[in-house]
Amino acid sequence: MLAIAIKEHKLEPSEIMCLSILYGQKHHRELEAAKAVADYYGCESHVIELNHDLFTGGGSAIIGEGEVDMPHLTYKEIAEGEGVSPTYVPFRNGNLLSAATAIALVGGADSVYFGAHAEDARGWAYPDCTPEFIGAMANAIYVGSYHKVRLLTPLEWMMKSDIARKGLDLDVPFELTWSCYEGGQFACGECPTCIERIEAFKVNLAEDPIEYAVAVDWDS
């Protein structure tokens, strides 16, 4: 998303603030990775913290120590099952986008970039990533900000393989990024986001530069 903002939307790094939010997730590796990427592009990075009580007790595998077991399934397999995805955090993106909009208004920014994509939206695995949610939230942000802030979602119609291809084309430093739901020394290679990330690189006949805790056959 940051590469798109800089290389395709022609924003200067000095015009961008990269926002990370602590909300009770089970590890901070994603925040460390976000800062590394922001530093790579020369952008300001900022961290805020929401009250962890917002999401505690929601039965998510990625909150705290994991309120339920982490599934070793693809998002498609999760969506084909019954009930709420075990990695869903109740209305997380609504809360995070609201916080981001407030920060944008205070800081004089006119846009909030949101990296929701079609893989998360498929089968309503994550309803707060769907086009229906994005459209409603975009309207709420624009109206609620006195028409000063717009929600931008350049990845909305992309699958992860499309995003990997776009990132490779834009020379994204994938070695600095983190997707895994677990917070170990290496990406687990077995949680839903690891499975989909590995497959996205394979589709593009590329090898992911991060290290995994399991052996990955990049030629298969």
N, C-alpha and C positions, 0 to 999 in steps of 0.2 A: 504494500500500500504506500509506504514512504517513497519507494523508488518511482512509483507511478506519479505521485504528487510532484516530485522533483523533476523527473525526466520527461514526463508526458504533459503534466499540467504546468510545467515551467515555473514552479515556486522556488524561491531562494530558500536554502536551509535556514537562514535567519528569520524567515517568515513563518516557520513551522515550530510548534511545540508538540513533542511526543508525550502523550499522557499514559501513565500506567496507574492501575488502581489495585490496592490491596483490599480484598473483600472477604477474606477468610479462606482463600484457596489453600490447598494442602502443601504447596511449595512456592518458593520465590524465584525459581530458576527462570521462569518466563519474564519476570521483571528485570533480572540481570541481563538476559538476552536482549530485551527491548532497549535497555540503556546502551548496550554494546552496538546495536544497529544504529541508534540515534547518534552515538559518538562517531560511528563510521561515516555517516552522511553530514556530520557537523551541525546537528540540530540540538536544540535545547530539550532536555528530558525532565519531566516533572512527575512526582509520585504523590498521590493522595490516598487516604484510607477511609473506607466506609465502615460503619458499625457492623461488625461481623454477625451480630444478632439478627441482621436482616435475613440471612440465608441459613443460619444454623437450624437444624431440625427438618430441613426440606428433603432429606433423604438422597443427597447427592454424593457420588463417589469422589468428587473433587473438592469437597469442602472439609476443612479440618483434617483429621486423620483418615477421612473417607467414611462417611456415614453408612455406605453400603459398599459391597465389593466392586472393584473395578472390572468391567466386562472386557473380555478379550474377543471382541466382535467388531465387524465393520459397522459403519453408520447405517448402511442399508439393512444389515441383519437386525440391528437394534430397532429400526423403523418398522420392520416386518413383524416384530414381536408385539406383545400386548403391554399396554400401560405406558407410563412416562419413562423416557430414557434415563438410566441410572447416572448419566453424566450431566443431566440437565440441572441447572441451578435456577430456582424459581424467579422468573422475570428479571434475571440478571442484566440482560442487555438494556432493558427499559431503565433500570436504575443507573447503569454505567453511562448510558447516553444522556440521561438527565443531568448527571454530574458534569459530564464533558461540555454540555451546552451551557451550563452556568459558568464554567471556567472560560469558555469561549466568549461569552458576553462580558465578563469582567475584564478579560484580556484584550477585547476588541477584535477577536477573530471572527471571520464571516462564514466559516465552514467547519464542520466536524466530519472527519473521514471515519467510516465504519467498515470493517473488513468482512462483513457477512458474505457468505458465498452459497452457491446452489447445493453443494454437497451437504452442508449442515441443514439446509431447508428441505431437502428431499424427504418425502414421506412425513413431513412435520416432525422430524427427529428433534429439532430445536425450533419451536414455534416463534421464538424471538429472533430468528434469522430469516424468516419467510418474507416474500414480497409483500404479503398483506400487512405484516408487522412493520416492515420498513416504510411502506407508504403511509401508514397511520402515524408512525413516529416522526417521519419527515414533516408531515403536516403539523403535528403538535409542536415540534421544535420551531418551525418557521413562524407559526402563529404566536406561540408563547414567548418568542424572543423579539416581538415587535418587528417581525420580518427582517431581522438582522442576521440570523444564522440559518444556514442550509445544511442538511444531512447529505453527504456524498457517499455513494456505495459502488465504486467502480468494479468490484468483484462479484456483484450480486448475482449475475447470471453465469458465473464460471464454476466449473467443477475443479477439484484440487489439481487434476492433471493440467487443466488450462492455466491455473495459477502458477504451477511449477514452470510451465513453458514460458509464460510471461516473465517470470522471475529470471529464468535463464537468459532470455532475450535482453533483459535489463541489467544483467550482471549483478544480481542481488547477492549479497554475501551470505548465502545460505548456511555457511559454516558457523555463523554467529547466532543463528536463530534457534528457537526451541519450540517444539509443538507438543511434546509428550505430557500426558496428564500426571505422570509420576515425577518425582523430584530427585531421582538418583544421579549418580555421576554421569551415566550415559542414558540416552533415550531407551525406554524399555523394549520398544519394537513390537509390543503386544496389545497395547491399549488402542481404542478406536482411532485416535488421531495419528498414532504412529503407523498403524496398518495402512491408513489412507495416504499418509505422506510417502511411505515407501512405494506404494503402488503408483502414486503420481509421478515419482521420478522414473520408475520402471517404464511407464507408458511413454515417457519422453526419451527413453534409451539413455538415461543419465544416472549417475551414482550420487546419492545424497552424501555431502561431505561431512555430516555429523557422524558421531560414533553411536552404535547401538549395543545394548547389552546382550543381544542375541545375534547369531550369524545371519547375515542377509545375502542371498544369492542374487546379485544384481543382473545376472545374465538370464535368469529364468523368466 
